[in-house]
Amino acid sequence: MHSETKSKHGRSIGEWCQDFWLNIDKSIRTLSKFIYNPEHHEIFGRHGKRWSKLAAFYFFFYITLAGFFCLYLSIYMSSLPLNQPRYIGKNSCLTSRAHRLSPGLGFRPQPRFDPNDAQTFISLSYTSKRHGQRSINNKDDDDIEIYTKNLDDFLNIYYNTSNSNNFIINNVGDCNSNNQYGFMDGKPCFLIKINKIIGFIPEIGRTDLDDKNEEACTNISNIPVQCRGENPFDDDMLGDILYYSESGLSDVCGSIDVKHFPYNGKVNRNDIYQAPYVWVQFLNITAHVLISIECRIFGANIFYDKIAQRGSTESEIKDVENDVLKVDEEKPINDFEDRCASTKCRDGELCILNKDGDAECACTTQCEDPKDERLMVCTKANNTYTSDCEFYQMQCWCRKNDEKCTRKEALTDSIDYFGRCQNLGICTEFELEVFPKRMSSWLGEILDALFVRKDLDNKYAVLVDEARKMKLSNTEKWWRNAVLWEFCELDQTHDNSVNNEELARFVRSLKVLEHCIQPFLDHCDTDNDNKISPDEWGTCLGLEKDDTAFLKTFCSH
């Protein structure tokens, strides 16, 4: 018996096309039947009753979810104070052990922001009104309009809000909108105010530090406000100043009455508080000069911090006459930053401009008392200073034969460790023997903690990942990568060695906690060349030769 089969490859083109279109037709009919089945009256596989049930279910499901969300949100919102944050005063994030609660100062007008110029400052141009001319530079007129509008907008709350605690200064001189706040005449007025802190009441008096170093404005019965040049050169260029306060006019200091405090937050979510302020007018600023101005307030509980701008505010003014703008090559001179850029000062010194406008190094005028024993320093001569700043300041005074130098030995002294001077004890042979293992484990925990806090350089991520896997698998030397990382961190000069200067900060911060740290590092320096090589570091802390070879190349990248 013979059977005949037709090869698939033996089909004609016509038969193949016919099968193809039959399959396409079948697929289309199947899809259309899924979209709507006329036999069972179904849409997408469900008839109307089933679709109604599904829609009702999801409708009530999401309504219930939204209800629970609104319920929990209302419970949460009802637990929050209406007009102020939950944590205020000493409980707020504005205060810490190192920084006590203290307000900064704000000023108006705010300078116009220019995204192409990081050094934004307030520019003055005053030819037009003084000489009876129109300004030849439209940008200057625009700037004055912006400054005027900025002040008008800020003062709206004072003019358009009426309450029993309205703040008003009767005599403001030229510091009003009609006179464009003195900007058109080159006698600009700045509004200086204390930044609002809920519940804060400034106390009349001085901090101990201000009482020693600040002699101005001591006869003010309220909170004094004083503006001056940030550097002696700026002071000389600033000229005369007038202060318009609630208590009257003065050419020495302004004042703010404590009766306007505290600020207790908003009322029904509306901010109607009128913060007290002082008008400061500069009468004869020197032309063509960039001037840095610092304004300060003084109080028994107002602590000055120049870096964080607590108790102060800073601004820069550049005074330019319009006819000078015709000269394209004219550039501002006596720029503080430019002149100090090439002047390198020692620790305890800062760069200033003298009366001749030349850069020179002067001793730091004041150091903040951190009120934290951990930030104190003990020197090799067993003298305790409240901070490293105070020690370097003493060194500077002694170098310059200043009468403030009370410890001549500071010239040859150096910082031994952080903390109050104390008897640290002697490192025994047994303690020195077990110290490498304790230090390695400690470095491992530190590396992991820095990674979690995202305070670690990205190039160390691979070391952290490997160290975590080694620790989970109970590898004996899971801390190996942390030892590699610490050497790279100590080698700031990237010369594949750690010298005594690079080790100094490391030793100072640990010596109170680990009195064996210095003997251990001395023991590591086997060739006594006052620096530790990768081989010496690896031998001391139990690294393998392969790890040491890796260390020599990894740190240099």
C-alpha positions as CSV (number, residue, x, y, z in Angstrom):
1,M,0.0,0.0,0.0
2,H,1.4,3.4,-1.0
3,S,0.5,6.7,0.7
4,E,1.2,9.9,-1.0
5,T,2.3,12.9,1.1
6,K,2.7,16.4,-0.1
7,S,5.8,18.2,1.2
8,K,5.2,21.4,2.9
9,H,7.9,22.9,0.8
10,G,6.2,21.6,-2.3
11,R,3.2,24.0,-1.9
12,S,2.7,26.5,-4.5
13,I,2.8,30.2,-3.8
14,G,-0.9,30.5,-4.3
15,E,-1.6,27.9,-1.7
16,W,0.8,29.5,0.8
17,C,-0.9,32.9,0.3
18,Q,-4.3,31.4,0.7
19,D,-3.4,29.8,4.0
20,F,-1.8,33.0,5.2
21,W,-4.9,35.1,4.6
22,L,-7.1,32.4,6.1
23,N,-5.0,32.6,9.3
24,I,-5.2,36.4,9.3
25,D,-8.9,36.3,8.8
26,K,-9.3,33.7,11.6
27,S,-7.2,35.9,14.0
28,I,-9.3,39.0,13.2
29,R,-12.6,37.2,13.8
30,T,-11.2,35.8,17.1
31,L,-10.2,39.3,18.2
32,S,-13.5,40.9,17.1
33,K,-15.4,38.2,18.9
34,F,-13.3,39.0,22.1
35,I,-14.1,42.7,21.8
36,Y,-17.8,42.0,21.3
37,N,-19.4,38.6,21.3
38,P,-22.9,39.0,19.8
39,E,-23.9,35.4,20.7
40,H,-23.5,36.0,24.5
41,H,-23.6,39.8,24.4
42,E,-20.1,40.1,26.0
43,I,-17.6,42.9,25.8
44,F,-14.0,41.9,26.4
45,G,-15.1,38.6,27.8
46,R,-17.7,40.0,30.2
47,H,-21.4,40.8,29.8
48,G,-22.9,44.0,31.2
49,K,-23.9,42.5,34.6
50,R,-20.3,41.3,35.3
51,W,-18.8,44.6,34.2
52,S,-21.2,46.5,36.5
53,K,-20.2,44.3,39.5
54,L,-16.5,44.9,38.7
55,A,-16.9,48.6,38.3
56,A,-18.9,48.8,41.6
57,F,-16.3,46.8,43.4
58,Y,-13.4,49.1,42.3
59,F,-15.4,52.2,42.8
60,F,-16.1,51.4,46.5
61,F,-12.6,49.9,46.9
62,Y,-10.9,53.2,45.9
63,I,-13.5,55.3,47.7
64,T,-12.6,53.3,50.9
65,L,-8.8,53.8,50.3
66,A,-9.3,57.5,49.8
67,G,-11.4,57.7,52.9
68,F,-8.7,56.0,55.0
69,F,-6.0,58.3,53.6
70,C,-8.1,61.4,54.4
71,L,-8.9,60.0,57.9
72,Y,-5.2,59.4,58.8
73,L,-4.1,62.7,57.2
74,S,-6.7,64.6,59.3
75,I,-5.6,62.8,62.5
76,Y,-2.0,63.7,61.7
77,M,-2.8,67.3,60.9
78,S,-5.0,67.7,64.0
79,S,-1.9,66.7,66.1
80,L,0.2,69.6,64.6
81,P,0.1,73.1,66.0
82,L,-1.9,75.5,63.8
83,N,0.4,78.5,63.6
84,Q,3.9,77.3,64.5
85,P,6.2,74.2,64.2
86,R,6.0,71.5,66.8
87,Y,9.6,71.9,67.9
88,I,10.6,75.4,68.7
89,G,13.3,77.1,70.8
90,K,15.9,74.8,72.2
91,N,14.1,71.8,70.9
92,S,14.3,72.9,67.3
93,C,16.9,72.0,64.7
94,L,18.2,75.6,64.9
95,T,20.2,74.7,68.0
96,S,22.7,72.0,68.9
97,R,25.4,71.3,71.5
98,A,27.9,73.3,69.5
99,H,25.6,76.1,68.3
100,R,23.2,77.7,70.7
101,L,19.9,79.3,69.6
102,S,20.8,82.6,68.1
103,P,19.2,84.7,65.3
104,G,20.8,86.1,62.3
105,L,20.1,89.4,60.6
106,G,18.3,90.0,57.3
107,F,18.5,93.0,55.0
108,R,16.5,94.6,52.3
109,P,16.7,95.3,49.4
110,Q,17.9,91.9,48.2
111,P,20.4,92.1,45.3
112,R,19.2,91.2,41.8
113,F,20.1,87.5,41.1
114,D,22.2,86.9,38.0
115,P,22.7,83.2,37.2
116,N,25.8,84.1,35.1
117,D,27.5,86.0,38.0
118,A,28.1,84.1,41.2
119,Q,29.4,87.3,42.9
120,T,26.0,89.2,42.9
121,F,26.3,92.5,44.7
122,I,24.3,95.8,45.0
123,S,25.5,98.3,42.4
124,L,24.9,102.1,42.9
125,S,24.7,104.7,40.2
126,Y,23.7,108.2,41.2
127,T,24.6,110.8,38.5
128,S,21.1,111.3,37.2
129,K,19.5,113.1,40.0
130,R,22.6,114.7,41.5
131,H,23.6,116.3,38.2
132,G,20.1,116.8,36.8
133,Q,20.7,114.3,34.0
134,R,19.0,111.1,32.9
135,S,21.0,108.0,33.4
136,I,23.0,106.8,30.4
137,N,22.8,103.2,31.5
138,N,19.3,101.7,31.5
139,K,20.5,98.8,33.6
140,D,21.3,101.2,36.5
141,D,17.8,102.6,36.4
142,D,16.4,99.1,36.3
143,D,18.4,98.2,39.3
144,I,17.1,101.2,41.3
145,E,13.6,100.3,40.4
146,I,14.1,96.7,41.5
147,Y,15.6,97.8,44.8
148,T,12.7,100.3,45.4
149,K,10.1,97.7,44.6
150,N,11.8,95.1,46.8
151,L,11.6,97.4,49.8
152,D,8.0,98.5,49.0
153,D,6.9,94.9,48.8
154,F,8.5,94.1,52.1
155,L,7.0,97.1,53.8
156,N,3.5,96.3,52.6
157,I,2.8,94.3,55.7
158,Y,3.6,97.4,57.8
159,Y,1.4,99.7,55.9
160,N,-1.5,97.4,55.1
161,T,-1.9,95.5,58.4
162,S,-3.4,97.2,61.4
163,N,-3.0,95.7,64.9
164,S,-2.1,96.7,68.4
165,N,1.6,96.0,67.9
166,N,2.2,98.1,64.8
167,F,5.8,99.0,64.3
168,I,6.6,102.5,63.1
169,I,9.7,104.7,62.8
170,N,8.6,108.4,62.8
171,N,11.8,109.9,61.4
172,V,13.2,107.9,58.4
173,G,14.9,110.8,56.6
174,D,15.5,110.0,52.9
175,C,14.7,106.3,53.5
176,N,11.2,106.3,51.9
177,S,9.7,105.3,48.6
178,N,9.3,108.9,47.3
179,N,13.1,109.3,47.5
180,Q,13.7,105.8,46.1
181,Y,15.3,105.0,49.5
182,G,18.3,107.2,48.7
183,F,19.6,105.0,45.8
184,M,19.2,107.7,43.2
185,D,21.3,110.2,45.2
186,G,24.0,107.7,46.0
187,K,23.0,107.7,49.7
188,P,21.4,104.2,49.9
189,C,19.2,103.1,52.8
190,F,19.2,99.5,53.9
191,L,16.6,97.9,56.2
192,I,18.2,95.7,58.8
193,K,16.0,93.3,60.8
194,I,16.4,90.4,63.2
195,N,15.3,87.1,61.6
196,K,12.2,85.6,63.2
197,I,12.7,82.8,65.7
198,I,9.5,81.6,67.5
199,G,9.7,82.2,71.2
200,F,13.1,83.9,71.1
201,I,13.5,87.1,73.3
202,P,16.8,88.9,73.0
203,E,18.3,89.9,76.3
204,I,19.9,93.3,76.8
205,G,23.6,93.1,77.4
206,R,26.7,91.4,75.9
207,T,28.1,87.9,75.7
208,D,31.4,87.4,77.5
209,L,33.2,87.4,74.1
210,D,31.6,90.6,72.9
211,D,32.2,92.2,76.2
212,K,35.9,91.7,75.8
213,N,36.3,92.5,72.1
214,E,33.5,94.9,71.2
215,E,33.5,98.4,72.8
216,A,31.0,100.1,70.5
217,C,27.4,100.7,71.3
218,T,27.7,100.0,75.0
219,N,25.4,102.8,76.1
220,I,22.4,101.6,74.2
221,S,19.5,100.6,76.5
222,N,18.0,98.2,74.0
223,I,19.5,95.8,71.4
224,P,22.2,97.7,69.5
225,V,22.6,97.4,65.7
226,Q,25.9,98.4,64.1
227,C,27.2,98.2,60.5
228,R,30.9,98.5,59.5
229,G,33.3,97.4,56.9
230,E,34.2,93.8,57.0
231,N,37.9,94.7,56.8
232,P,39.8,97.9,57.8
233,F,40.0,98.9,54.2
234,D,36.2,98.6,53.8
235,D,35.8,100.7,56.9
236,D,37.8,103.5,55.4
237,M,35.9,103.4,52.1
238,L,32.4,103.2,53.8
239,G,32.2,106.8,55.0
240,D,29.6,108.2,57.3
241,I,26.5,106.2,58.5
242,L,23.2,107.3,59.9
243,Y,20.8,105.0,61.8
244,Y,17.1,105.6,61.9
245,S,15.5,103.7,64.8
246,E,12.3,103.6,66.6
247,S,14.1,105.5,69.4
248,G,15.4,108.2,67.1
249,L,18.4,109.2,64.8
250,S,22.0,108.3,65.6
251,D,25.3,108.3,63.8
252,V,26.8,105.7,66.1
253,C,24.4,102.8,66.5
254,G,20.8,101.8,65.8
255,S,18.6,100.1,68.3
256,I,15.7,97.6,68.5
257,D,13.3,97.5,71.4
258,V,12.8,94.2,73.1
259,K,9.1,94.9,73.6
260,H,8.5,93.6,70.1
261,F,9.5,90.1,71.1
262,P,8.8,87.2,71.1
263,Y,7.5,86.2,67.7
264,N,4.8,83.6,68.4
265,G,4.1,82.4,64.9
266,K,1.2,83.1,62.6
267,V,-2.4,84.0,63.5
268,N,-4.9,81.7,61.8
269,R,-2.1,80.9,59.4
270,N,-1.7,84.5,58.5
271,D,1.6,86.2,59.2
272,I,0.7,89.6,60.6
273,Y,3.8,90.0,62.8
274,Q,5.7,93.2,62.1
275,A,9.4,92.5,62.7
276,P,11.2,95.5,64.2
277,Y,13.9,97.0,62.0
278,V,16.5,99.8,61.7
279,W,17.2,102.0,58.6
280,V,20.9,102.3,57.9
281,Q,21.9,105.0,55.5
282,F,25.4,105.3,53.9
283,L,26.0,109.0,53.2
284,N,29.3,109.2,51.2
285,I,30.5,105.8,49.9
286,T,33.8,105.9,48.0
287,A,33.3,105.5,44.3
288,H,34.8,102.7,42.0
289,V,35.3,100.4,45.0
290,L,33.8,97.0,46.0
291,I,33.0,97.3,49.7
292,S,32.0,94.4,52.0
293,I,29.7,95.4,54.8
294,E,28.9,93.5,58.0
295,C,26.0,94.5,60.3
296,R,25.8,93.1,63.8
297,I,23.4,93.0,66.8
298,F,24.5,92.6,70.4
299,G,22.7,90.8,73.1
300,A,23.4,88.7,76.2
301,N,22.0,85.7,74.4
302,I,23.0,86.5,70.8
303,F,26.1,84.6,69.9
304,Y,28.2,85.8,67.0
305,D,29.3,83.3,64.4
306,K,30.7,84.8,61.2
307,I,30.6,81.5,59.2
308,A,27.0,80.6,60.1
309,Q,26.1,84.4,60.1
310,R,24.5,84.2,63.5
311,G,24.0,87.6,65.0
312,S,25.1,89.3,61.7
313,T,24.5,89.8,58.0
314,E,26.8,90.7,55.1
315,S,26.4,92.5,51.9
316,E,28.6,94.0,49.1
317,I,28.1,97.4,47.5
318,K,29.8,98.8,44.4
319,D,29.4,102.5,43.8
320,V,29.8,103.6,40.2
321,E,29.3,107.0,38.6
322,N,27.5,106.9,35.3
323,D,30.1,108.9,33.4
324,V,32.7,106.3,34.3
325,L,30.7,103.7,32.5
326,K,31.6,105.3,29.2
327,V,35.1,103.9,29.5
328,D,35.1,100.3,28.6
329,E,38.5,99.5,30.1
330,E,37.5,100.9,33.6
331,K,37.5,98.1,36.1
332,P,36.8,98.1,39.9
333,I,40.0,98.3,42.0
334,N,40.9,97.4,45.5
335,D,39.0,94.1,45.3
336,F,39.6,92.4,48.6
337,E,39.5,88.9,47.3
338,D,41.8,89.6,44.4
339,R,44.4,91.2,46.6
340,C,44.3,88.5,49.2
341,A,44.3,85.7,46.7
342,S,48.2,85.6,46.5
343,T,48.7,86.2,50.2
344,K,49.1,83.0,52.3
345,C,48.5,83.4,56.0
346,R,49.3,81.0,58.8
347,D,46.8,79.3,61.1
348,G,45.5,81.9,63.5
349,E,45.8,84.7,60.9
350,L,43.5,86.2,58.3
351,C,44.2,88.4,55.3
352,I,43.1,92.1,55.6
353,L,43.8,95.2,53.5
354,N,45.7,97.9,55.3
355,K,45.1,101.6,55.0
356,D,47.2,101.7,51.8
357,G,45.0,99.0,50.3
358,D,47.8,96.3,50.5
359,A,47.1,92.8,51.6
360,E,48.7,91.7,54.9
361,C,48.1,89.0,57.5
362,A,46.7,89.9,60.9
363,C,45.8,87.8,63.9
364,T,42.3,86.4,64.2
365,T,40.3,88.9,66.2
366,Q,38.1,86.5,68.0
367,C,37.4,82.8,68.4
368,E,34.1,81.3,69.2
369,D,33.9,79.5,72.6
370,P,32.5,76.1,71.6
371,K,31.5,75.2,75.2
372,D,32.4,71.6,74.4
373,E,35.4,69.9,76.0
374,R,35.8,67.6,73.0
375,L,36.8,70.7,71.0
376,M,39.3,71.9,73.5
377,V,43.0,71.2,72.7
378,C,45.9,70.1,74.9
379,T,49.4,71.2,73.8
380,K,52.7,69.4,74.2
381,A,53.5,71.9,77.0
382,N,50.4,70.6,78.9
383,N,48.4,73.8,78.3
384,T,44.6,73.6,77.7
385,Y,43.0,76.0,75.2
386,T,39.2,76.2,74.6
387,S,39.8,75.5,70.8
388,D,42.5,75.2,68.2
389,C,41.6,78.7,67.0
390,E,42.5,80.1,70.4
391,F,45.9,78.3,70.4
392,Y,46.8,79.5,66.9
393,Q,45.6,83.0,67.9
394,M,48.0,83.0,70.9
395,Q,50.8,81.9,68.6
396,C,50.1,84.8,66.3
397,W,50.1,87.3,69.1
398,C,53.4,86.0,70.3
399,R,55.0,86.1,66.9
400,K,53.9,89.8,66.5
401,N,55.0,90.7,70.1
402,D,51.4,91.7,70.9
403,E,50.6,92.6,74.5
404,K,47.9,90.0,74.4
405,C,50.5,87.2,74.3
406,T,50.3,85.7,77.8
407,R,52.1,82.4,77.0
408,K,55.5,82.9,75.3
409,E,56.0,79.2,75.2
410,A,53.2,79.0,72.6
411,L,55.8,80.0,69.9
412,T,57.5,76.6,70.2
413,D,54.4,74.7,71.4
414,S,52.1,72.5,69.3
415,I,48.8,70.7,69.7
416,D,49.1,67.2,71.2
417,Y,45.5,66.1,71.2
418,F,41.9,67.3,71.3
419,G,40.3,67.5,74.8
420,R,41.2,68.9,78.2
421,C,44.8,68.1,79.3
422,Q,44.7,65.0,81.5
423,N,46.9,62.0,82.5
424,L,46.5,59.6,79.7
425,G,48.5,56.7,81.3
426,I,51.2,54.6,79.7
427,C,50.6,52.1,77.0
428,T,51.6,48.6,78.3
429,E,53.2,45.9,76.1
430,F,50.0,43.9,76.2
431,E,47.8,46.9,75.2
432,L,50.2,47.6,72.3
433,E,50.1,43.9,71.2
434,V,46.3,43.8,71.0
435,F,45.9,47.3,69.6
436,P,46.2,46.4,65.9
437,K,43.2,44.0,66.1
438,R,41.1,46.6,67.9
439,M,42.0,49.3,65.5
440,S,41.3,47.2,62.4
441,S,37.8,46.2,63.7
442,W,37.1,49.8,64.6
443,L,38.1,51.0,61.1
444,G,35.8,48.4,59.6
445,E,32.8,49.8,61.6
446,I,33.7,53.4,60.7
447,L,34.0,52.6,57.0
448,D,30.5,51.0,57.0
449,A,29.0,53.9,59.0
450,L,30.3,56.5,56.6
451,F,29.0,54.6,53.6
452,V,25.5,54.4,55.2
453,R,25.6,58.2,55.9
454,K,26.8,58.8,52.3
455,D,29.8,60.6,53.6
456,L,32.2,58.4,51.6
457,D,33.9,59.0,48.3
458,N,32.4,57.0,45.5
459,K,35.7,55.3,44.6
460,Y,35.5,53.4,47.9
461,A,32.1,51.9,47.2
462,V,33.7,48.7,45.8
463,L,35.7,48.3,49.0
464,V,32.6,48.6,51.2
465,D,30.6,46.1,49.1
466,E,33.4,43.5,49.3
467,A,33.9,44.2,53.1
468,R,30.2,43.6,53.8
469,K,30.2,40.3,51.9
470,M,33.4,39.2,53.8
471,K,31.8,40.1,57.1
472,L,28.5,38.2,56.3
473,S,30.6,35.1,55.4
474,N,32.6,35.3,58.6
475,T,35.8,35.9,56.8
476,E,38.6,36.3,59.4
477,K,40.0,39.5,58.0
478,W,36.8,41.2,57.0
479,W,38.2,44.5,58.1
480,R,41.0,44.4,55.4
481,N,39.4,46.9,53.1
482,A,38.9,49.4,55.9
483,V,42.6,49.3,56.6
484,L,43.3,50.0,52.9
485,W,40.8,52.8,52.9
486,E,42.3,54.5,56.0
487,F,45.8,54.6,54.5
488,C,44.4,56.3,51.3
489,E,42.6,58.8,53.5
490,L,45.7,59.6,55.5
491,D,47.9,60.0,52.4
492,Q,46.7,63.4,51.4
493,T,49.8,64.1,49.2
494,H,49.3,60.8,47.2
495,D,53.0,60.0,47.5
496,N,52.4,56.4,48.8
497,S,53.5,57.3,52.3
498,V,52.0,58.9,55.4
499,N,54.2,61.5,57.0
500,N,54.1,62.9,60.5
501,E,52.1,65.9,59.5
502,E,49.4,63.8,57.8
503,L,49.2,61.6,60.9
504,A,48.9,64.5,63.3
505,R,45.2,65.2,62.9
506,F,44.5,61.5,63.1
507,V,46.4,61.1,66.4
508,R,45.0,64.3,67.9
509,S,41.4,63.2,67.5
510,L,42.0,59.7,68.9
511,K,44.7,60.1,71.6
512,V,42.2,60.8,74.5
513,L,40.2,57.6,73.6
514,E,43.2,55.5,72.5
515,H,46.4,56.3,74.4
516,C,48.3,53.6,72.5
517,I,47.8,55.2,69.1
518,Q,51.1,57.2,69.1
519,P,53.3,54.3,70.4
520,F,51.6,52.0,67.8
521,L,52.3,54.4,64.9
522,D,55.9,54.8,66.1
523,H,56.2,51.1,66.2
524,C,55.0,50.9,62.6
525,D,57.7,53.2,61.4
526,T,60.4,50.4,61.4
527,D,63.0,52.4,59.4
528,N,62.6,55.5,61.6
529,D,62.2,57.9,58.5
530,N,59.2,59.7,60.1
531,K,56.8,58.3,57.6
532,I,54.9,55.1,57.1
533,S,55.0,53.2,53.8
534,P,52.3,50.9,52.5
535,D,54.6,47.9,53.4
536,E,55.0,49.2,57.0
537,W,51.2,49.9,57.3
538,G,50.4,46.4,56.0
539,T,52.8,44.7,58.3
540,C,51.5,46.6,61.4
541,L,47.9,45.8,60.7
542,G,48.2,42.2,59.4
543,L,47.6,42.7,55.6
544,E,48.8,40.1,53.0
545,K,51.4,41.0,50.5
546,D,48.8,41.1,47.7
547,D,46.8,43.6,49.7
548,T,49.9,45.8,50.1
549,A,50.6,45.6,46.4
550,F,47.0,46.6,45.7
551,L,47.3,49.5,48.2
552,K,50.2,51.0,46.3
553,T,48.2,51.4,43.1
554,F,44.7,52.0,44.5
555,C,45.4,55.1,46.5
556,S,47.2,56.9,43.7
557,H,44.0,56.8,41.5
